[in-house]
């Protein structure tokens, strides 16, 4: 017997998370994890507090020189992080 209304488990899970209001917090957590993964251990060593508020990723960078370099790459970082998660989670990055 062939099922005609079958859905993948991933799609069902996404629908459930969206319905329960859990999709955004999960994606925000994934963005923060991706920061450390995409930037590597060198930049992660200079990263302090990191959080998301109002679709803005706030990152404390302990090195002023590194902070200036990263500020020039903000738009590219937003794009890379959102692509890594597969959803539009953040619209900008602020370095402190």
Residue frames as qw, qx, qy, qz and C-alpha x, y, z in Angstrom:
[[0.000, 0.889, 0.458, 0.000, 0.00, 0.00, 0.00],
 [0.449, 0.288, 0.013, 0.846, 1.43, 3.37, -1.02],
 [0.189, -0.703, -0.423, 0.539, 1.04, 6.44, 1.21],
 [0.353, 0.681, 0.346, 0.540, 0.05, 9.57, -0.60],
 [0.189, -0.923, -0.025, -0.335, 0.21, 12.14, 2.19],
 [0.831, -0.308, -0.157, 0.435, 3.60, 11.23, 3.59],
 [0.057, 0.955, -0.190, 0.218, 5.96, 13.90, 4.90],
 [0.618, 0.311, -0.552, 0.466, 9.56, 13.65, 5.97],
 [0.607, -0.567, -0.456, 0.320, 10.24, 13.52, 9.69],
 [0.391, -0.091, -0.060, 0.914, 12.33, 16.68, 9.34],
 [0.147, -0.373, -0.336, -0.852, 9.41, 18.63, 7.90],
 [0.576, -0.598, -0.527, -0.179, 7.04, 17.37, 10.60],
 [0.603, -0.399, -0.332, 0.606, 9.55, 18.36, 13.29],
 [0.203, 0.098, 0.091, 0.970, 10.00, 21.85, 11.76],
 [0.340, -0.515, -0.447, -0.647, 6.23, 22.35, 11.70],
 [0.645, -0.572, -0.490, 0.126, 5.94, 21.28, 15.34],
 [0.506, -0.242, -0.198, 0.804, 8.76, 23.59, 16.47],
 [0.014, 0.261, 0.237, 0.936, 7.21, 26.50, 14.57],
 [0.478, -0.561, -0.526, -0.425, 3.77, 25.77, 16.00],
 [0.676, -0.567, -0.392, 0.262, 5.09, 25.64, 19.57],
 [0.024, -0.985, 0.101, -0.141, 7.21, 28.78, 19.19],
 [0.757, -0.511, 0.313, 0.262, 10.47, 26.90, 19.61],
 [0.772, 0.484, 0.174, 0.372, 11.95, 27.37, 16.15],
 [0.173, 0.903, -0.140, 0.368, 13.41, 30.84, 16.76],
 [0.515, -0.749, 0.404, -0.103, 15.13, 30.04, 20.08],
 [0.903, -0.048, 0.369, 0.213, 16.56, 26.86, 18.58],
 [0.640, 0.642, 0.109, 0.407, 17.91, 28.72, 15.54],
 [0.097, -0.930, 0.234, -0.266, 19.38, 31.42, 17.78],
 [0.733, -0.522, 0.433, 0.050, 21.25, 28.79, 19.77],
 [0.860, 0.249, 0.321, 0.308, 22.47, 27.23, 16.53],
 [0.357, 0.877, -0.051, 0.319, 23.74, 30.62, 15.27],
 [0.367, -0.835, 0.388, -0.130, 25.82, 31.06, 18.43],
 [0.844, -0.209, 0.467, 0.161, 27.26, 27.56, 18.04],
 [0.735, 0.560, 0.226, 0.309, 28.03, 28.26, 14.36],
 [0.028, 0.969, -0.220, 0.106, 29.99, 31.39, 15.32],
 [0.525, -0.623, 0.575, 0.069, 32.58, 29.29, 17.10],
 [0.814, 0.155, 0.531, 0.179, 32.55, 26.65, 14.35],
 [0.569, 0.767, 0.188, 0.231, 32.91, 29.09, 11.43],
 [0.001, -0.956, 0.257, -0.141, 35.43, 31.41, 13.08],
 [0.776, 0.253, -0.488, 0.310, 37.69, 28.69, 14.42],
 [0.708, -0.498, -0.351, 0.356, 39.66, 28.44, 17.62],
 [0.441, 0.120, -0.060, 0.887, 41.81, 31.52, 16.94],
 [0.202, -0.432, -0.137, -0.868, 38.92, 33.99, 16.96],
 [0.691, -0.513, -0.469, -0.200, 36.97, 31.94, 19.51],
 [0.634, -0.201, -0.416, 0.620, 39.82, 32.53, 21.97],
 [0.129, 0.032, -0.098, 0.986, 39.13, 36.29, 21.75],
 [0.396, -0.445, -0.487, -0.639, 35.35, 35.94, 21.93],
 [0.091, -0.059, 0.677, -0.728, 33.64, 36.83, 25.19],
 [0.405, 0.376, 0.647, -0.525, 29.92, 37.17, 25.79],
 [0.125, 0.014, -0.673, -0.729, 27.69, 36.39, 22.81],
 [0.270, 0.430, 0.764, -0.399, 23.90, 36.71, 22.60],
 [0.046, 0.334, 0.611, 0.716, 21.04, 37.60, 20.25],
 [0.088, 0.564, 0.545, -0.614, 18.46, 40.31, 20.85],
 [0.422, 0.743, 0.177, -0.489, 15.98, 41.66, 18.28],
 [0.848, 0.486, 0.155, 0.143, 17.64, 39.77, 15.40],
 [0.231, 0.862, -0.394, 0.221, 21.00, 41.32, 16.24],
 [0.909, -0.123, -0.267, 0.297, 23.96, 39.16, 17.23],
 [0.180, -0.920, 0.280, -0.205, 26.04, 40.87, 19.92],
 [0.917, 0.044, -0.222, 0.329, 29.60, 39.61, 20.31],
 [0.358, -0.896, 0.243, 0.101, 32.22, 40.75, 22.77],
 [0.823, 0.407, -0.171, 0.357, 35.66, 40.69, 21.14],
 [0.642, -0.692, -0.034, 0.328, 38.57, 41.09, 23.54],
 [0.553, -0.149, 0.304, 0.762, 41.08, 42.33, 20.93],
 [0.215, 0.752, 0.116, -0.612, 40.52, 45.85, 19.53],
 [0.064, 0.452, -0.653, -0.604, 42.43, 45.04, 16.33],
 [0.083, 0.167, 0.965, 0.184, 40.40, 41.89, 15.70],
 [0.205, 0.645, 0.592, -0.437, 37.17, 43.77, 16.48],
 [0.197, 0.672, -0.191, -0.688, 38.03, 46.36, 13.80],
 [0.046, 0.228, -0.850, -0.473, 38.78, 43.65, 11.24],
 [0.106, 0.354, 0.928, -0.045, 35.53, 41.83, 11.98],
 [0.217, 0.651, 0.341, -0.643, 33.52, 45.06, 11.78],
 [0.216, 0.487, -0.479, -0.698, 34.55, 45.39, 8.14],
 [0.194, 0.045, -0.931, -0.306, 33.19, 41.90, 7.47],
 [0.377, 0.120, 0.608, -0.688, 29.82, 42.29, 9.25],
 [0.692, 0.328, -0.086, -0.637, 27.57, 41.84, 6.22],
 [0.569, 0.330, -0.739, -0.150, 29.45, 38.76, 5.06],
 [0.015, 0.122, -0.886, 0.446, 29.32, 37.28, 8.56],
 [0.565, 0.177, 0.374, -0.714, 25.54, 37.77, 8.76],
 [0.730, 0.362, -0.353, -0.460, 25.13, 36.00, 5.44],
 [0.421, 0.314, -0.847, 0.084, 27.46, 33.12, 6.35],
 [0.171, -0.057, 0.798, -0.574, 25.86, 32.54, 9.75],
 [0.659, 0.246, 0.217, -0.676, 22.32, 32.58, 8.38],
 [0.687, 0.382, -0.530, -0.318, 23.31, 30.22, 5.57],
 [0.197, 0.279, -0.903, 0.261, 24.95, 27.86, 8.06],
 [0.338, 0.116, 0.718, -0.597, 21.69, 27.61, 10.01],
 [0.061, 0.280, 0.846, 0.450, 19.48, 27.59, 6.91],
 [0.113, -0.803, -0.585, -0.027, 17.20, 30.37, 8.10],
 [0.147, 0.632, -0.043, 0.759, 17.14, 34.17, 8.39],
 [0.600, -0.544, -0.509, 0.292, 17.82, 34.46, 12.13],
 [0.356, -0.622, -0.087, 0.692, 19.93, 37.61, 12.38],
 [0.435, 0.852, 0.242, 0.164, 19.97, 40.80, 10.33],
 [0.228, 0.846, -0.321, 0.358, 23.13, 42.39, 11.78],
 [0.811, -0.197, -0.351, 0.424, 26.14, 41.82, 13.99],
 [0.131, -0.927, 0.147, -0.320, 27.40, 44.22, 16.64],
 [0.748, 0.077, -0.446, 0.485, 30.85, 43.91, 18.18],
 [0.404, -0.889, 0.009, -0.215, 31.57, 45.22, 21.66]]
